[in-house]
């Protein structure tokens, strides 16, 4: 199913086409430049040990960004992904002793339901996704603090999640391989079903999409479900690395996830982008996190850097033809 002509801005076919091509290559170019710069700063960067550590660090971020990308493509945003991931780490740590291997799918399912609740509130109450997920962020953070007793929940037996610490082919961390598989599955589903057209149409113009028969509300709720499921899976990856759950364990991943999405070239106004680009954006952000200490930049400047990256990336990808008033 293709996007109706009425849903495609005229600028896409003419003026925006060269810019879209440029933003498509932007994350790859940034990734290559970063790798080259870090190799110059530290010749030992391109070693198996360093690359393995970087890929393990990138895995939860890739999964978080991939799920949230669908919400952004629909023209919304999910600010609760990090808080939901933190809560999920606590739930997983608490449930592992009793549920064992079943704890992982149960936690992912619970996170999916929470995402569905937020998506339903957004479409039924007609509340902007920014407000719904900002409230969700606050609620989920508070619940995580209460459930965990405002402390870290240790995992005594991590055998049920230890498989994520294995290696594929002896070199690629299993967590990174799972993250890539998640991105590939989402991309495949979008490609072989009408979902890609529906999501793009919803992001370009929700009112026009409704007139064209697109199930906008279901598409939005589905995007929030995937975002929630990815937050739950990211939590499993974090627990497998930290051997514990914590009410703030994933909170520092919110800005990097947003940065990964916009650096990947997904328009914050919706309708344009892909999960593969978010994967590349997540790798760029991860290399920045790893590379700052290498080049001697204090970690305290990390948040400043993310802010600058987000502003610059949005400026490059923003579809100004769809923004009538800049406030």
Secondary structure as the mmCIF struct_conf table of DSSP 4:
data_model
#
loop_
_struct_conf.conf_type_id
_struct_conf.id
_struct_conf.beg_label_comp_id
_struct_conf.beg_label_asym_id
_struct_conf.beg_label_seq_id
_struct_conf.end_label_comp_id
_struct_conf.end_label_asym_id
_struct_conf.end_label_seq_id
HELX_LH_PP_P HELX_LH_PP_P1 UNK A 2 UNK A 4
HELX_RH_3T_P HELX_RH_3T_P1 UNK A 5 UNK A 7
BEND BEND1 UNK A 8 UNK A 8
HELX_RH_AL_P HELX_RH_AL_P1 UNK A 10 UNK A 13
TURN_TY1_P TURN_TY1_P1 UNK A 14 UNK A 14
HELX_RH_AL_P HELX_RH_AL_P2 UNK A 15 UNK A 41
TURN_TY1_P TURN_TY1_P2 UNK A 43 UNK A 44
BEND BEND2 UNK A 45 UNK A 47
HELX_RH_AL_P HELX_RH_AL_P3 UNK A 48 UNK A 73
TURN_TY1_P TURN_TY1_P3 UNK A 74 UNK A 75
TURN_TY1_P TURN_TY1_P4 UNK A 79 UNK A 80
HELX_RH_AL_P HELX_RH_AL_P4 UNK A 81 UNK A 99
TURN_TY1_P TURN_TY1_P5 UNK A 100 UNK A 101
HELX_RH_AL_P HELX_RH_AL_P5 UNK A 102 UNK A 124
TURN_TY1_P TURN_TY1_P6 UNK A 125 UNK A 126
HELX_RH_AL_P HELX_RH_AL_P6 UNK A 129 UNK A 148
TURN_TY1_P TURN_TY1_P7 UNK A 149 UNK A 149
BEND BEND3 UNK A 150 UNK A 151
STRN STRN1 UNK A 153 UNK A 154
BEND BEND4 UNK A 156 UNK A 156
TURN_TY1_P TURN_TY1_P8 UNK A 159 UNK A 161
HELX_RH_3T_P HELX_RH_3T_P2 UNK A 162 UNK A 165
BEND BEND5 UNK A 166 UNK A 166
STRN STRN2 UNK A 167 UNK A 168
TURN_TY1_P TURN_TY1_P9 UNK A 169 UNK A 171
STRN STRN3 UNK A 172 UNK A 173
HELX_RH_AL_P HELX_RH_AL_P7 UNK A 174 UNK A 192
BEND BEND6 UNK A 193 UNK A 193
TURN_TY1_P TURN_TY1_P10 UNK A 194 UNK A 194
HELX_RH_AL_P HELX_RH_AL_P8 UNK A 195 UNK A 204
HELX_RH_AL_P HELX_RH_AL_P9 UNK A 206 UNK A 211
TURN_TY1_P TURN_TY1_P11 UNK A 212 UNK A 213
HELX_RH_AL_P HELX_RH_AL_P10 UNK A 216 UNK A 242
BEND BEND7 UNK A 243 UNK A 243
STRN STRN4 UNK A 244 UNK A 245
TURN_TY1_P TURN_TY1_P12 UNK A 247 UNK A 250
HELX_RH_3T_P HELX_RH_3T_P3 UNK A 251 UNK A 253
HELX_RH_AL_P HELX_RH_AL_P11 UNK A 254 UNK A 263
TURN_TY1_P TURN_TY1_P13 UNK A 264 UNK A 265
TURN_TY1_P TURN_TY1_P14 UNK A 268 UNK A 269
BEND BEND8 UNK A 270 UNK A 271
HELX_RH_AL_P HELX_RH_AL_P12 UNK A 275 UNK A 294
TURN_TY1_P TURN_TY1_P15 UNK A 295 UNK A 296
HELX_RH_3T_P HELX_RH_3T_P4 UNK A 299 UNK A 301
HELX_RH_AL_P HELX_RH_AL_P13 UNK A 302 UNK A 317
HELX_RH_3T_P HELX_RH_3T_P5 UNK A 320 UNK A 322
#
